[in-house]
């Protein structure tokens, strides 16, 4: 069973000399079909933000940029 994490990032921020990505929205799911619906929703809701889909396969995270 795979796990999916869809995240919308809104730039970067610096705290105490360390740089972090700013997370605007995040969705976690185990359903590929449900995640497809969330991807469409994120594209409409956050057209200018970086959207990243992470998939957990056999204990390793694979990252794919959607937008």
C-alpha positions in Angstrom: 0.0 0.0 0.0 1.4 3.4 -1.1 1.1 6.7 0.8 0.8 10.0 -0.9 1.5 13.5 0.3 0.6 16.5 -1.8 2.1 19.9 -0.6 1.7 23.5 -1.9 4.8 25.6 -1.1 4.8 29.4 -1.0 8.4 30.4 -1.2 11.0 30.3 1.6 11.6 31.8 5.0 14.7 32.2 7.1 14.7 31.4 10.9 17.9 31.7 13.0 20.0 31.4 9.9 18.3 28.3 8.5 16.1 28.4 5.3 12.8 26.6 5.3 10.0 26.2 2.7 6.7 27.8 3.6 3.9 25.2 3.4 0.5 26.7 2.4 -1.5 23.5 2.3 -0.9 19.7 2.6 -3.0 16.6 2.0 -2.1 13.0 3.0 -3.9 10.0 1.5 -3.5 6.3 0.7 -5.9 6.5 -2.3 -4.4 7.2 -5.8 -7.9 8.2 -7.1 -8.5 10.6 -4.2 -5.1 12.1 -4.7 -5.9 12.8 -8.4 -8.9 14.8 -7.2 -6.7 16.8 -4.8 -4.1 17.5 -7.5 -6.8 19.1 -9.7 -8.1 21.1 -6.7 -4.6 22.3 -5.8 -4.0 23.4 -9.4 -7.1 25.6 -9.4 -6.7 26.8 -5.8 -2.9 27.6 -6.0 -2.0 28.3 -9.7 1.2 30.3 -8.8 2.6 28.1 -6.1 5.0 25.1 -6.3 3.0 21.9 -5.9 4.9 18.7 -5.0 3.6 15.1 -4.8 5.5 12.6 -2.7 4.8 8.9 -3.0 6.1 6.3 -0.5 7.0 3.1 -2.3 8.7 0.3 -0.4 10.0 2.6 2.3 11.4 5.2 0.0 9.9 8.6 -0.8 9.8 9.6 -4.5 9.1 13.3 -5.2 7.4 14.7 -8.3 6.8 18.3 -9.1 3.3 18.9 -10.4 3.5 22.6 -11.0 
